[in-house]
Amino acid sequence: EPEVTQTPSHQVTQMGQEVILRCVPISNHLYFYWYRQILGQKVEFLVSFYNNEISEKSEIFDDQFSVERPDGSNFTLKIRSTKLEDSAMYFCASSGDRGTDTQYFGPGTRLTVL
Amino acid sequence: AQTVTQSQPEMSVQEAETVTLSCTYDTSESDYYLFWYKQPPSRQMILVIRQEAYKQQNATENRFSVNFQKAAKSFSLKISDSQLGDAAMYFCAYVHSGAGSYQLTFGKGTKLSVIP
């Protein structure tokens, strides 16, 4: 069964460093998302991406964040200058050819900022 | 803005018994979708069940079923014949089906423990 994959599973970085989190969505999906979950809290939406552009973003997704689909398979989230409060689990999700299709999540990347 | 409320931070159930997890939501929209996701200790988010608001029939998926009450804005999850592998965090989520806005809004979750 097709699944969303994410790398790395765990990333440790120093405050102020740039990190890139990588995702490979399900191959025939057209909508891509990033969510984050701070430990012990609920899952929060960051950004959605469709047709090679951001379709929606939350207040959390400020200028420090960017997304890119550099080729036909990868979908990346970049944090330019990490802060301690960026420590969280980051989930990539994808859905089919309609925005209301079910979103399938990857296993997540645990980001730890020291 | 839409909100999703899960009023039970923790629940427990005996193995083989039935448990119901509650979820209410607030929206002014008439067309939307509701989901239950399971998050085991591995923290992967796994889809359990999906309900379309326009469908009156409650969704079922093997041992999992929902009680969808649109007028009351209630969407509870029933797990029958509970198994040890059902122990996890369960998140209720909402998405509006309006054009261009497909972000999932999650509740805070219910931690389910299954007692052998």
Interface residues (C-beta under 8 A of the other chain):
Chain A: Y31 Y33 Y35 Q37 Q41 K42 V43 E44 F45 S48 S55 E56 S58 M89 F91 A93 S95 G99 T100 T102 Q103 Y104 F105 G106 P107 G108 R110
Chain B: Y33 F35 Y37 S42 R43 Q44 M45 I46 L47 R50 F91 A93 V95 S97 A99 G100 S101 Y102 Q103 L104 T105 F106 G107 K108 G109
